[in-house]
Structure formats: structure tokens, C-alpha cells
């Protein structure tokens, strides 16, 4: 019983980890972040890999005039 519970808790943590990483990231803001969070909820690790490979590290750059 306790082994099954620990396995379930571990699997839940592994599922929620990408959601926490995207939610805490400074790479995106607003509706863009909401879209990535929904994608991460649906596709978990695949969406996380896409997120970190597609979004620039510094986020959106402001244009200087």
C-alpha cells in the first residue's frame, strides 16, 4: 500500500514539475505564458522541451530607439 502511494506521489510530482518550471519562467508573459501552461498541462514533458527550445532565454527584447 505505501509503495503504491509513494509511486503515485512520485508520478504526480514528475507530471507537475514541467508546469512549475513554465509558470516560474521569466521567458514569457501574459497570454503567451497561459498558452504554454495549457500546452504543458496537456503534453507535459514534450511541451516543456518545446518551450525551452523555442522561446529565447532573455524573453522578448524591447526595441531601443
Secondary structure in CASP SS format (residue, H / E / C, confidence):
PFRMAT SS
TARGET T0000
AUTHOR 0000-0000-0000
METHOD secondary structure of the structure
MODEL  1
X C 1.00
X H 1.00
X H 1.00
X H 1.00
X H 1.00
X H 1.00
X H 1.00
X H 1.00
X H 1.00
X H 1.00
X H 1.00
X H 1.00
X H 1.00
X H 1.00
X H 1.00
X H 1.00
X H 1.00
X H 1.00
X H 1.00
X H 1.00
X H 1.00
X H 1.00
X H 1.00
X H 1.00
X C 1.00
X C 1.00
X C 1.00
X C 1.00
X C 1.00
X H 1.00
X H 1.00
X H 1.00
X H 1.00
X H 1.00
X H 1.00
X H 1.00
X H 1.00
X H 1.00
X H 1.00
X H 1.00
X H 1.00
X H 1.00
X H 1.00
X H 1.00
X H 1.00
X H 1.00
X H 1.00
X H 1.00
X H 1.00
X H 1.00
X H 1.00
X H 1.00
X H 1.00
X H 1.00
X C 1.00
X C 1.00
X C 1.00
X C 1.00
X C 1.00
X C 1.00
X C 1.00
X C 1.00
X C 1.00
X C 1.00
X C 1.00
END
